[in-house]
């Protein structure tokens, strides 16, 4: 019974791509930045070969590695979560998803106000924690929705859970998702509920929910499901693919729970893919430019990695990668950063080797399909030897 565990360390870039400057990113390198922290300690990722990857300038490179390693280049035009995960699964995006540095136009907001029956506050790029402190009181008094964006392709709606019940907030997000198509097809509409007394301080809750665009083409997940394989989504994978090609899913409240759910699936019988996203690196530390927090989170995963590897069966394959960068030391913006990502693959029957730099994240999806004897319908090359 073959199983693949594909874990995305969300935003763990390993150095700027050649076209990074075109995305506003100069001299960015998430791995290099976090390696400067005193909390950076990755002996198990080192053992798999992280520091042997082409272009990686930090870490000790001595000793034999236990995994297949590669540096992954993003062929798509973008640096966000949706585009990165889609390309891992085989979908190439020829242009970036739309962003709104000056807020959303009236052609979006007018039908949104009309269909929700509520006004709109803010409508600017904002920090999610800051926006609720500055607009929370007005929201509490009027019931108007706090709508904001970021440097990412997102339409975010913040509302107090006592003013707008969760299911109603989610319905407002569905309304926005229906409006935001075509030219204004942002990658994600995100519900951002919060709590707190009138006057603040306000605190975001764990009831965030993402409403993504449907992938425009057949993905690796679709092909696995069609072949009768299990496709298990852990974390926000279900939202990123809008359930398309997924047979079972579980949401998580952060990295620790994501690791626990992964360990539980390692104990279960299934044949197919367990696709995991660990979001804290990006959400809690990358965007907030917290170098030490990022390093601690990576080191925590590294501590738990032997548990994951210890539960692997004879025919299991573990793959570790990322979807983009988010250099916590880069002060020019709080946006994602255009970077190469790591690829580490381990299995008891897999011979360690270094594959240099790959042209597209889609080689990962192609490798998953290759392991199950399925020919990918997208452009991507499998990385397994016969």
C-alpha positions in Angstrom: 0.0 0.0 0.0 1.8 3.1 -1.3 1.5 6.4 0.6 3.1 9.9 -0.1 3.2 12.5 2.7 3.7 15.9 1.0 4.3 18.7 3.6 4.5 22.3 2.6 6.5 24.5 5.0 4.5 27.6 4.0 6.8 30.4 2.8 10.1 28.6 3.5 12.2 30.1 0.6 15.8 29.4 0.2 17.1 32.4 -1.9 15.9 34.9 -4.4 15.1 33.8 -8.0 16.7 35.6 -10.9 13.6 37.6 -11.6 13.0 38.6 -7.9 13.7 42.3 -8.5 10.8 42.5 -10.9 8.6 41.5 -8.0 10.1 44.2 -5.7 12.4 41.8 -3.9 16.1 42.5 -3.6 18.6 40.4 -1.7 15.9 38.2 -0.1 16.6 34.8 1.4 14.3 33.4 4.0 16.6 30.5 5.0 19.6 32.8 5.3 17.7 35.3 7.4 16.4 32.8 9.9 19.8 31.1 10.1 21.0 34.2 11.9 18.8 33.6 14.9 20.2 31.9 18.0 17.1 29.7 17.9 17.9 28.2 14.5 18.7 24.5 14.9 17.9 22.0 12.1 20.0 18.9 12.5 17.4 16.6 11.0 16.7 18.7 8.0 20.5 18.9 7.6 20.6 15.1 7.7 18.1 14.9 4.8 20.2 17.3 2.8 18.8 20.9 3.2 22.2 22.6 3.3 23.4 20.6 0.2 20.7 22.1 -2.1 22.2 24.1 -4.9 22.5 27.8 -4.1 22.1 27.4 -0.3 24.8 29.5 1.4 24.3 28.6 5.0 24.7 25.5 7.2 27.3 22.8 7.3 27.6 20.8 4.1 29.7 17.9 5.5 28.5 14.3 5.8 26.3 12.1 3.7 22.6 13.0 3.2 19.7 10.7 3.5 17.3 12.3 1.0 16.9 13.4 -2.6 17.3 17.1 -2.7 16.6 19.8 -5.3 16.1 23.5 -5.6 12.7 24.3 -7.1 12.1 27.3 -9.4 8.6 28.7 -9.8 7.6 28.9 -13.4 4.4 30.7 -12.7 4.2 34.5 -12.5 3.5 35.1 -8.9 4.6 34.6 -5.3 1.5 33.8 -3.4 0.0 30.8 -1.7 -2.6 29.9 -4.3 -0.3 30.1 -7.3 2.5 28.2 -5.5 0.3 25.3 -4.4 -1.4 25.1 -7.8 2.0 24.8 -9.5 3.1 22.1 -7.1 -0.1 20.2 -8.2 0.6 20.9 -11.9 -1.2 24.2 -12.8 1.0 26.9 -14.4 -0.2 30.5 -14.0 1.0 32.7 -16.8 0.2 36.0 -15.0 0.0 37.1 -11.4 -3.4 37.2 -9.6 -4.7 40.8 -9.2 -3.7 42.9 -6.3 -5.1 46.2 -5.0 -2.5 48.5 -3.5 -5.1 51.4 -3.5 -8.1 49.3 -2.3 -10.9 47.7 -4.3 -12.8 49.7 -6.9 -16.5 50.6 -6.7 -17.4 48.0 -9.3 -16.5 45.4 -6.6 -17.7 47.2 -3.5 -21.1 48.4 -4.8 -22.5 45.0 -5.5 -20.9 43.7 -2.2 -22.6 46.3 -0.2 -25.9 45.7 -2.0 -25.9 41.9 -1.5 -24.7 42.0 2.1 -26.8 44.9 3.2 -23.8 46.3 5.1 -21.4 49.2 4.6 -17.6 48.9 4.2 -14.8 50.2 6.4 -11.1 50.7 5.5 -10.7 49.3 2.0 -6.9 49.6 2.1 -3.9 47.3 2.4 -3.5 46.8 6.1 -1.9 44.6 8.8 -4.6 42.2 9.9 -3.9 42.7 13.6 -3.7 46.5 13.2 -6.8 47.0 11.2 -9.1 45.6 13.9 -7.6 47.9 16.5 -8.2 51.0 14.3 -11.5 50.1 12.8 -13.0 47.8 15.4 -14.9 50.4 17.3 -16.5 51.8 14.2 -17.5 48.3 13.2 -19.0 47.6 16.6 -21.1 50.8 16.4 -22.3 50.5 12.8 -22.1 46.9 11.9 -20.2 47.8 8.8 -17.7 45.2 7.6 -13.9 45.8 7.8 -12.7 45.1 4.2 -9.0 45.2 3.6 -6.3 43.6 1.5 -2.5 43.2 1.6 0.3 42.9 -1.0 -1.2 39.5 -1.7 -4.1 38.8 -4.0 -6.7 38.7 -1.2 -10.0 40.3 -0.2 -10.3 40.0 3.6 -13.4 40.6 5.7 -12.9 41.2 9.4 -15.9 41.2 11.7 -16.6 40.8 15.5 -18.1 37.4 16.3 -20.8 39.0 18.4 -21.8 41.5 15.7 -21.6 39.1 12.7 -22.0 35.4 13.6 -19.5 33.1 11.9 -21.9 31.5 9.5 -23.1 34.9 8.4 -19.5 36.1 7.9 -18.8 33.0 5.8 -21.9 33.7 3.7 -20.6 37.3 3.1 -17.3 35.8 1.9 -19.2 33.5 -0.5 -20.9 36.6 -1.8 -17.5 38.3 -2.3 -16.2 35.2 -4.0 -19.0 35.2 -6.5 -18.3 38.9 -7.3 -14.5 38.5 -7.5 -14.2 36.6 -10.7 -12.5 37.3 -14.1 -10.6 40.6 -14.0 -11.0 40.8 -10.3 -10.5 37.1 -9.5 -8.3 37.4 -6.4 -6.7 34.3 -5.2 -8.5 34.2 -1.8 -11.4 35.8 0.0 -10.6 35.4 3.7 -12.9 35.5 6.7 -11.1 37.2 9.6 -13.3 37.0 12.7 -12.2 38.7 16.0 -13.4 39.2 19.6 -12.9 41.7 22.3 -14.8 44.4 24.3 -15.9 47.6 22.6 -13.0 50.0 22.9 -10.5 47.1 22.4 -8.1 45.5 22.5 -9.4 43.2 19.8 -8.0 39.7 19.1 -8.4 37.6 16.0 -9.8 34.1 16.6 -8.9 30.8 15.1 -12.1 30.7 13.0 -10.4 32.1 9.8 -11.7 30.5 6.6 -10.4 30.9 3.1 -12.5 30.9 -0.1 -10.2 30.3 -3.1 -10.6 30.3 -6.8 -11.2 26.9 -8.4 -8.0 25.6 -10.1 -8.5 26.3 -13.8 -7.1 23.0 -15.0 -6.7 19.3 -14.0 -4.3 18.9 -11.1 -2.3 16.1 -9.6 -5.1 15.8 -7.0 -7.7 15.2 -9.7 -5.7 12.5 -11.3 -5.1 10.7 -8.1 -8.8 10.8 -7.2 -9.8 9.6 -10.6 -7.4 6.7 -10.3 -9.1 5.6 -7.1 -6.5 6.9 -4.7 -7.1 8.6 -1.4 -6.3 12.4 -1.4 -6.2 13.6 2.2 -5.8 17.4 2.9 -4.5 18.7 6.2 -4.6 22.4 7.0 -5.7 24.9 4.4 -5.1 22.6 1.4 -8.9 22.0 1.3 -9.5 25.7 0.9 -6.7 26.3 -1.6 -8.1 23.7 -4.0 -11.8 24.4 -3.0 -12.1 20.7 -2.3 -11.4 19.8 -6.0 -9.7 16.4 -6.2 -9.8 15.8 -2.4 -11.4 12.8 -0.8 -10.9 13.7 2.9 -9.8 16.7 4.8 -9.2 18.2 8.2 -8.5 21.8 9.2 -5.8 22.7 11.8 -5.2 25.6 14.1 -1.5 25.9 13.4 1.7 24.0 12.9 1.6 21.9 16.0 -1.9 20.6 15.2 -0.9 20.0 11.6 2.0 17.8 12.7 -0.2 15.9 15.1 -2.8 15.2 12.4 0.0 14.1 10.1 1.2 11.6 12.7 -2.3 10.3 13.1 -2.6 9.7 9.3 0.8 7.9 9.4 -0.9 5.4 11.7 -3.9 4.9 9.3 -4.3 2.6 6.4 -4.8 4.3 3.0 -3.3 4.4 -0.4 -2.6 7.7 -1.9 -1.5 11.2 -0.9 -1.6 13.1 2.4 -1.1 16.7 1.5 -0.2 19.0 4.4 0.2 22.7 4.8 2.0 24.2 7.9 1.0 27.8 7.8 2.6 29.4 10.9 5.9 30.2 9.2 4.1 32.6 6.8 1.1 33.8 8.8 2.7 34.3 12.3 6.3 35.0 11.5 7.1 35.8 7.9 4.5 38.6 7.3 5.2 39.9 10.8 8.9 40.0 10.2 9.7 37.9 13.2 13.1 36.3 12.6 13.3 34.5 15.9 9.7 33.3 15.8 10.3 31.9 12.3 13.5 30.1 13.5 11.8 28.7 16.5 9.0 27.3 14.4 11.4 25.7 12.0 13.4 24.2 14.8 10.2 22.8 16.3 9.3 21.1 13.1 12.9 19.7 12.9 12.5 18.3 16.5 9.3 16.5 15.4 10.7 15.2 12.1 12.2 12.0 13.6 8.6 11.1 14.9 7.3 11.5 11.3 10.1 9.5 9.8 9.9 6.9 12.5 6.3 6.1 11.6 7.0 5.7 7.9 6.3 2.3 6.4 8.4 0.4 3.9 6.8 1.9 0.9 6.0 5.4 2.3 7.6 8.5 0.7 8.0 11.8 2.5 8.3 15.1 0.5 9.1 18.5 2.1 8.8 21.7 0.1 7.4 25.3 0.2 5.1 27.5 -1.9 7.1 30.8 -2.0 9.3 32.8 0.3 8.5 35.4 3.1 11.8 36.7 4.3 11.2 37.8 7.9 14.3 40.1 7.7 13.2 42.0 4.6 11.9 45.4 5.6 10.9 46.9 2.3 7.5 45.3 2.5 5.7 42.7 4.6 4.8 40.8 1.4 5.8 37.3 0.3 9.2 37.2 -1.4 10.0 35.7 -4.8 12.3 32.8 -3.9 13.4 29.3 -4.9 12.0 26.7 -2.6 13.6 23.5 -1.2 12.6 19.9 -2.1 13.6 17.1 0.2 12.4 13.5 -0.4 12.9 10.6 1.8 11.9 6.9 1.7 13.4 3.6 2.8 13.7 2.5 -0.9 14.8 5.9 -2.3 18.5 6.5 -3.1 19.8 9.9 -1.9 21.0 12.2 -4.7 21.2 15.9 -5.6 19.0 16.9 -8.6 20.3 20.5 -8.8 17.7 23.1 -9.8 14.4 22.2 -11.3 12.5 24.4 -13.7 9.0 24.2 -12.1 7.3 23.2 -8.9 5.1 21.0 -11.1 7.9 18.4 -11.0 6.7 17.6 -7.4 3.2 16.8 -8.6 4.6 14.8 -11.5 6.8 12.8 -9.0 3.8 12.0 -6.8 1.9 10.6 -9.9 5.0 8.8 -11.1 5.2 6.9 -7.8 1.6 5.6 -8.4 2.3 4.8 -12.0 0.1 7.7 -13.3 1.1 9.8 -16.4 0.6 13.5 -15.6 -1.6 15.5 -18.0 0.5 18.6 -17.2 4.0 19.6 -17.9 6.3 18.3 -15.2 9.0 15.7 -14.9 9.1 12.9 -12.2 12.2 12.8 -10.0 12.2 9.2 -9.1 14.6 6.7 -10.6 13.2 3.5 -12.0 
